[in-house]
């Protein structure tokens, strides 16, 4: 049995794993797990990942969860070019630094805007109050400024002159709010140029292919979501949004 990757390209972490494997010519079998149909909650998938989340990897009898761990496993097993996860201690630490920071910041705030601006309206049939969308947008812009100042600075890529896992993960995450209709690159020329370099480094056609589904997500209707999951998703997302909204105004 060869390498199997369990993915849904609606998911940012899945897209990062997919793009990395494809642009490094890593042989794998694409096992599609459709989140909207609840396929991640089946007993069959639970045998691959007891956490019931994607992405997941199976390599023979070995299984692995969490996108960062999967990306690092692939760099080591397939001995991908050093720039992805540098052997140089300090460069490697810079990649680790970003990957440690991004979860609650770039990914967290970008996903929040996506949920607020697009996913909740799809599930409920009506938009959220403008102040909630504006609040989520402001939160994202704060972390975008931090990203530019702390991580990108005046370098071509996060770790200098070459693309790394940090750049790939970052750009894939930033496409989530873009899919919701927020062009965050429009007034940030440094960020726009960095995006161009990252896309060219992995292959623009591959990058577009991986993002085709999420960039068309605005055309998804609530009836495409499994009925037993629809209300669960709605209540869980609204609960998270109301909680973070209260904290913002304390």
N, C-alpha and C positions, 0 to 999 in steps of 0.2 A: 504494500500500500504506500503510495507516494504522499507528498505533502498536500494537505487539504486546508483551505481557508474558508471559514464560514463568515459570510459577509452580507450586508445590505448596504448598497451604495447611497442610500438616504442618510446614512450615519457618517459623520465626519471621521471618526477613528477608522472606520472600515475603508473609507476612500483613501486615507493615508497609507494603510497597509497595502491596498490594491495597487495604487500608483507605484509605491516603492518596489513591490514584487515585479510588476510589469516592466518598469524602466530598467530593472537590473536583470531581466531575463531569467527570473527565478521560476522554475517549473512548479506549477501548483494546479490543483483541481478547485475550481470555483464552486463552492457550495452555497447557493443563495438561501438566505434565511429572511423571509419577508416579515419585517416587524409589524407592518400594518395588518397582516393576517394573523399575528400572534404566534408565528412559527418558532419564535425564541422561547415560548412558554411550554413547548411540547416535551413529553418525556424522552422522545428520541433525541432532541437537541440537548436536553439536560445531561445526557450521557457524555456529551462533548464538553459542555461547560455548565457545571452545577449552579453557577451564578445566573444563568439564563440571559446572558448578554452577548452581543457581538461587538467586535470581531472575536473569533476564536480560531485556534489552530490545532490541527491534529497531524502529527508526524509519526506514522506507525502507531505504537501504543502510547505515545507521548501527547498530552494535550496541554494547551496553554491559553490563558485568558489575558486580557488587558493589552491594548494596542501598543503601548510603549514597550512592554516586555516582548511582544511579538516582533516588533520592528528590530529590537536589539538581538533577538534570537536569529532572525533572518540575516542580519549583518554578519554575525559570527559563523553561522552554519555555512553560508554561501560565500563567505569571504568577499563581500562587496567592496568596492573601492573605498579607500581609507577616509576620504572626505566625508562620507556619510556619518560615521561615528569614529572620529579620529583616534589613533593610538597615542598621539601626543597628549600627555596628561592634562595640560591646561586647556587645550582645545576641547577635549572630551568633557571636561568640567563645564565649559560654556554650553555645550549641548545639554548636559544634565541639568544645568541651571535653568535653561529655558523650559525643558520638559517638566521640571518640578513646579515651575511658576504658572505654566499655561492653563492647567486644569481649572483653577478657580478664577482665572482672569480672562485671557483671550477666549478660551472655550466657554467658560461659564457665562460671561457677559454677551458673547456672540450668540450663544444658544438661547439666552434669555430674550434677546431682541427678536430672534426668529420665532420663538414661542408666542411672544406678546403680539408681534405685528402680523403673524400669519397663521400659526398653528391653532391658537385659541379661536380666532375668528372662523376657521374651517370647522372646528369641532362644535362651536356654539351657534354659528350662523350669524354672528354679529361682531363688529369690532369692539375692542376694549376701549375705555375712555382715553382720549388723546394724551392726558397727562401720564398715563402708565407707559404708553409707547415712548413719549418724550423722556421719561425717567430712565427707561431701559437704554435709549439711545445715548443719553448723557453718560451713563455708567460705562457703556462700551467705548465712548470717546476718551474717557479718562484712561482706560487701560491701553487704548491705541497710542496715546501720547507717551505712556510709560514704555510701551514696546519700542517705539521709535527712539526714545531718549536712552533707555537702558540697554536694549538688546541690539537694535539695528545700528544706531548711531550714524556714522558716515561711511559704513562698510558696505560692500556689495551684498554680503550675506551675513547672517548672525555670527558666524565664526570666521569672518574674514573674506577671503577671495573665492571660496568654494561653497557650494550648497551642502547642507547637512540635514540630518533628520529633523533638526529644530526648524529649519526653513520650511520643509515639506509639511510638517504638522501645523505650523503657524498659518500658512496660506490656505490649507484645506479648511481649517477652522474659520478663517475670515470669509470664506465663501458662503457660510451659513447665513449671516445677515445680508449678504449680497442677494441670496436667493429670496429673501423676504422683501427685497425692493429697496434696500438701503445701500447706495453706492458709496461705501466708505473710502474708496480710493480717489474719488473725484476731486476732493480738496486737499489731498495729501500726496503731493507729487513724489516725495521720497518713497512712500509706501507703494505708489503705483509703479515706479521704476523697479523696486525690489520684486514686486509681483511679476513683472515682465521677465526678469532674470530667472526667477524660480520656474516659471512656466517653460521657458526655453531650455532650462537645465534638465527638466524631466521629460520634455516633449509636449508641445502645446496641444497636439492632437490627442494624446493620451490624457492630458489634464482635462480637456473639454469633454472627452468621452466619459471619464469618471464622474464628472459633475452634471452631465446631461439630465439625469433624473431629478436631482435636487433643484436645479435651476428651473425645472418645469413643475416643481411641487405646488406652485400657486394654482395649478389646474386640477389638483386633487380635491375631491369632494369627500364629505364625511362618510358617505355610503361605501367608500373604498376601504374603510377601516372596519375590521371585524366587529360586529355588533357588541360582543361581550367585552371588547376592549375599549370601545368608544367612550362610554361613560367613565370608565376607570381612568383613561388618559385625561379626560377633561377635568375630573375632580382633582387628580393628583397635580396637574399643571396649574390649575387655578389656586390650589392650596399653596404651592410653592411661590407663585407670583404674589399672592396677597401677603404672605409672610415677609418676602423681601421688600415689598412696597411699604409695609408698616415700619420695618427697620430703617428704610430710607428717610422716613419722616418723623422718627423719634427725636 
